[in-house]
């Protein structure tokens, strides 16, 4: 009778929910379910089926997680490809505008704008700036020139005398 009053707590197993250390007696004693008893063979088969179902649930979760990461990889790859395509489109537009405006290819990457019209306006401004700088550039042709040296003594005398 003293055993009935003192209950000892034992940890339950995660698969069955049964207290550890009571596997043999629990399998042997029939459970009552609404007045009907479950035979031990059925109980063992049920436990086995539950374990298999749990294993399959874990495998399914692993496959779903794997698919999620694969889908995430595909989404990231798609986003990267879209960024590269947009950059290539922008660069093509710059070179096209530069060629149409007869802007040097070295200056094409300096064009700004989201549309061809904006880039064309920017190209016109660049051309104005560079044409203004060309007009203001000093001419280096205006310096003192030396004439060709005389090749003979007669040419030297004429040149010195200012006759020729």
C-alpha positions, 0 to 999 in steps of 0.5 A: 500500500505504501507503493501506491501512495508514493508516485515516482516521476519517470521521464517519458520517451519522446516516441511513445509517451510511455515512462522509461523502464516500463516497456515490457509491462506496458506491452503486456498489459492490455489498454482499455479504450472505451471498455475494449482492450487492445491486444499487445500485437496491435499496440506494437504494430501501432507503435511501429507505425507511429515511429515510421510516420515520424521518420517520414515526417522528418524526411519530408521536412528535410526535402521541403527545406532543401526545396526552399533553399533551392528556390531561394538560390533560383530567386537570387540567381534570377535577381542577379541576372536581372541586375546584369541585364539592366546594366548591360541595357544601360551601357548599350544605350550609352554607346548608342547615344554617344555614336548618334551624337558623334561623342568620343567612345571614351566619354560614353560612360560619362553619360547620365540618364535613365532614358535615351532622351536624357542621355542625348541631352547630357551628350549635347551638354558634354559636346558644348563644354568640349567645343567651348574648351576647343575654341578657347584653347591657345594656338601653338602655331603663333610662335616664332618660326625659323625658315629653312636654312640656306643650303649654299653660300649664295643663299646665305648671303642673299638671306642675310642681306634680306634679298631672298 
